[in-house]
Amino acid sequence: MTVRFVGAGPGAADLLTLRAASLLAAADVCVYAGTYVAAVLAHCREDARLVDTQDLDLDQIIDVLVGAHGEGLEVVRLCSGDPSLYSALHEQTRRLDAHGVPWDVTPGVPAYAAAAARLGAELTVPEVVQSVVLTRTQARSTAMPEGESLAAFAATGATLALHLAITRTRELAAQLAETHGDDCPVAVVANASQEREMVLWGTLADIADQVEAAGLRQAAVILVGRSLGEPDGTESFLYSTERDRPSRS
């Protein structure tokens, strides 16, 4: 049997891939983080064994995965959003390799994409911004690598998608205002796609006041950049009437 790491998307039961839904329906054991993805468990069978990891450490999680594999059971390790971002995929798969347990990965809708969709925003506007930086901040978490400072990323002018940062909104807004200006548009999307979804629009000057008034503490993405306002950019050359299009006849 193969342990399946499956992206649960941002939390809505209908916002995940067909493959993910199929794997969940076939799973004998589903190991998940209850804080974020409980609604997605509707795709599991009624007799599936559900294991909530929010009170487990990494070794305990691996024990569950390896044990279920040893029993010959179909195992899904459900990850919030997409497994390529902040999912502890690397350390889990490294341990599974050490145990000789095969695994694979099914992608999911990342939180920043769900947030942008909720806003109806394109994060890359021609001649305004063509890059997106996905990053986080450090509080009670693993240290950031040297060179990956927020100031360095901000200096590029790219749209910033800040994860795991909502409790530091005031500090981050003050820091980013130095490069982006107080009037730079900001959007905060909490619990994107879920019933508790909340959207806050503002600028670097006022977004912290809004976040604190709303009492947001987790499950939120902060998007910062000129693409979120009404940017005066050009239209994409991809669809321009000036672009040569070879005949397909």
ZIHUBEL-V931899 format. One record per residue. RES is the residue in one letter. OMEGA is omega in degrees with one decimal (* if undefined). Layout:
RES_OMEGA, RES_OMEGA
//
This chain:
M_-179.8, T_174.1, V_-176.7, R_171.0, F_-171.3, V_175.0, G_-177.3, A_-175.1, G_-174.8, P_175.0, G_179.1, A_-175.9, A_-177.8, D_-178.8, L_174.8, L_-173.4, T_175.1, L_178.4, R_179.0, A_179.9, A_179.4, S_179.7, L_177.7, L_-179.5, A_-178.4, A_-172.3, A_169.9, D_-179.5, V_175.2, C_-179.2, V_-168.4, Y_174.5, A_-172.1, G_-178.2, T_-168.8, Y_-164.7, V_-174.2, A_-177.0, A_-177.6, V_-179.6, L_176.1, A_178.6, H_-178.9, C_174.4, R_179.8, E_-178.1, D_178.7, A_175.9, R_-177.9, L_-177.6, V_178.4, D_-174.3, T_-171.1, Q_177.0, D_-179.3, L_172.1, D_-173.2, L_-179.0, D_178.2, Q_177.0, I_179.5, I_177.4, D_178.7, V_-177.8, L_-178.6, V_179.2, G_179.2, A_176.6, H_179.7, G_178.0, E_-178.8, G_-176.7, L_173.2, E_-172.9, V_172.2, V_170.9, R_-173.2, L_-179.6, C_176.6, S_-180.0, G_179.2, D_-176.3, P_-178.7, S_-177.8, L_169.1, Y_-176.3, S_-173.5, A_179.3, L_-174.8, H_-176.4, E_177.4, Q_-178.4, T_176.2, R_178.5, R_176.8, L_175.9, D_-179.6, A_178.5, H_-178.7, G_-178.5, V_179.0, P_-178.6, W_170.8, D_-172.7, V_172.3, T_-175.6, P_177.7, G_176.9, V_-179.1, P_-176.2, A_-177.7, Y_179.1, A_176.9, A_178.6, A_179.3, A_178.4, A_178.6, R_179.7, L_-173.7, G_-172.4, A_167.0, E_-174.7, L_179.8, T_-178.0, V_-177.2, P_177.9, E_172.5, V_176.6, V_-178.9, Q_-179.7, S_175.6, V_176.7, V_175.2, L_-177.3, T_178.4, R_175.7, T_-179.3, Q_171.4, A_173.0, R_-173.8, S_178.7, T_-179.7, A_175.4, M_177.3, P_178.1, E_179.8, G_-179.5, E_178.7, S_178.3, L_179.4, A_179.9, A_178.1, F_-178.3, A_-178.1, A_179.9, T_-176.7, G_179.7, A_170.1, T_-178.4, L_173.1, A_-173.7, L_177.0, H_173.0, L_-172.1, A_-168.3, I_-179.3, T_179.9, R_-174.0, T_-176.6, R_179.5, E_-178.5, L_179.9, A_178.8, A_-179.6, Q_-177.7, L_178.6, A_-179.7, E_179.9, T_-173.8, H_-176.0, G_-178.7, D_-174.7, D_-178.1, C_-178.7, P_177.8, V_172.0, A_174.7, V_176.5, V_178.6, A_178.2, N_-177.8, A_176.5, S_-177.9, Q_-178.6, E_-178.4, R_-176.8, E_177.0, M_179.1, V_175.4, L_175.4, W_176.3, G_176.8, T_177.4, L_-179.4, A_-171.7, D_-173.5, I_-179.6, A_177.5, D_-179.0, Q_-179.6, V_-178.9, E_178.5, A_-179.9, A_179.0, G_-179.0, L_-177.9, R_-178.2, Q_175.5, A_-179.9, A_174.8, V_176.6, I_177.2, L_-176.2, V_174.6, G_-177.4, R_178.2, S_-176.7, L_179.3, G_175.1, E_-172.9, P_179.9, D_-179.4, G_175.4, T_176.1, E_-175.4, S_178.0, F_-178.0, L_-176.9, Y_-176.9, S_175.7, T_-179.3, E_-177.8, R_176.8, D_177.3, R_-178.4, P_178.8, S_178.8, R_-179.0, S_*
//
